[in-house]
Amino acid sequence: MKLFRSLTVAGALAMANVPAGAADVSGAGATFPYPVYAKWTDAYRKATGIAVSYQSIGSGGGIKQIYARTVTFGASDAPVSGEDLDKRGLAQFPMVMGGIVPVMNVPGVKPGQVVLDGPTLANVFLGEIKNWDDPAIAKLNPRARLPRLPIVIVHRSDGSGTTFNFTYYLSDVSLAWKSKVGFSTLVQWPTGVGAKGNEGVANNVANIRGAIGYVEYSYARHNNLTHVNMINKAGKIVPPASESFQAAAANANWNSQPGYGVILANQPGEKSWPMTAATWILIYKQPKDANATREALEFFAWAYRHGGKVAEQLHYVPMPAKVVNDIQAMWMAEIKDSSGKPIFVAAN
């Protein structure tokens, strides 16, 4: 986890370089997009001199902080409902997409050598499949030599959009999971060890023999964790990769839900990764600090315009240009200062 610790330090140091008169822009929430947000905020500070601080505290914490107006923006991998957005006067929009991947720690097993389908993964996390050599796993992996090693479940202990999307997928593919656990940012896990943030889950899986957990793909890559390949809705074996995340997002109708709250789990398509997810920003339509909100929107516009390459390098998927144009039109139409003037004006 040295990479993410160093990014945390860099984010804190950035606040020391804010130009005189610049607004204090702060955000908090999802750990899912933290690697790319940290890279973006660092590059933005170097390009503009404006610092944007971001606390990676989990989606639940981000929603609580934006509701309490203690930050300029909140971030969540679980979309807020249209009713709550209207009630609180919030705008919501997606910033980037990525993939949630099961990761495991079994001696001798390399990334992608184990394949699971949705129902089997659900039974693992229900605690009904207890050992790595269980017949249900062996049937999907006839060539793998899996030991008789107890499975240790590692899950999030905090309110998490990653958990929301992971459990949404499990509910979609397993009636047993849906009836016994369901989906939410915080669920009653049948078994396992809790950890805070994607960072905590990654650390625990890396250090517990026989463990299995779920993290955003960038955390799996940067921590050298062994990922699981999945059998998708089309019955095809797919690896987690930018291409399979893009395939899952290809047919998303972003305007079909309030606040662009489209869930990308278990999408059709032979190449689609079944646990693809977006991550959203929450910001007030009539903020108390219009200057800070203006700076935040300028940062988001910069990230949409210049951050795609960095996102792809970290195995995220940038938002399509058409969706970005629609989002920025929404900013100008709905996010206004106390005099009713648009806070953000798109660059020509």
RAJOMO-V691562 format. One line per field, one symbol per residue. phi: phi as a letter, one per 30 degrees, with the letter a starting at -180 (. if undefined). Layout:
phi->???
This chain:
phi->.eeddddddddddeddcddeidddcbbakedeceeddddddddddddbiccbcbcdbjddddddddddhcbdbcbbdcdddeddeddciccbadcababcbdbbbbeicceidccbceddddddddidccbdceedddddbdcdccddbedcdcbdccdbdddeddddddddcbdddedcbibadbbdddajcdbciedddeddddccdidbbbbdeeddddchdddcdbcdddicdbcdaedddddddecdcdddbeihddccdhddjdcdddcdbcbcccbddbddcddddddddddddddddccdddeddciccdddedddddddddeddccbddcidedcbddd
